[in-house]
């Protein structure tokens, strides 16, 4: 049984992996996912480069060919397309690593991996476009607190998205505003998309619960 060229073409196109679904509020592909996508594009490019060209020369004298009055040539290099996509994914992965290094240089692993909202959060309340989280004074001065949150947010882009889907700092379109005094600190978290407000509040509640468990565990030791 002969395989038609159309079926062969469809089989070749089927090797392109479908895009991975992103959770609500995702900031996009993580560094590891960009590298996986780059490897996928490299493999597709190799397949395209080695796949035989089975198209016959057109000597049929078809009317649509006869209507062309002057010789012409056009080209479309799908191999180059996939190579460009692979390079783009590698560049985006490198940018994520660079942003992490810039935000977290000189910090300990504990300072990076535990969100300040978890470590210092003592309560919270909803606001129209997000949530306010109250932190203990131990969170530090405004510059330190904002830098700690920025570092943790950058670090999350190096982690699997599934392990970070309950952190409010990992939402897209997030704005952060912190104010404080000797009594304590309040952090306003807002999102630009109204549909993400419930998700932001859910994640904030998760961080506060996680913080309570962390402190309870420390006291029990």
Secondary structure, 3 states (H helix, E strand, C coil): CCCCHHHHHHHHHCCCCCCCCCCCCCCCCCHHHHHHHHHHHHHHHHHHHHCCCCCCCCCCCCHHHHCCCCCCCCCCCHHHHHHHHHHHHHHHHHHHHHHHHHHHCCCCHHHHHCCHHHHHEEEEEEECCEEEEEECHHHCCHHHHHHHHHHHHHHHCCCCHHHHCCCHHHCCCEEEEEEEECCEEEEEEEECCHHHHHHHHHHHHHHHHHHHHHHHHHHHC
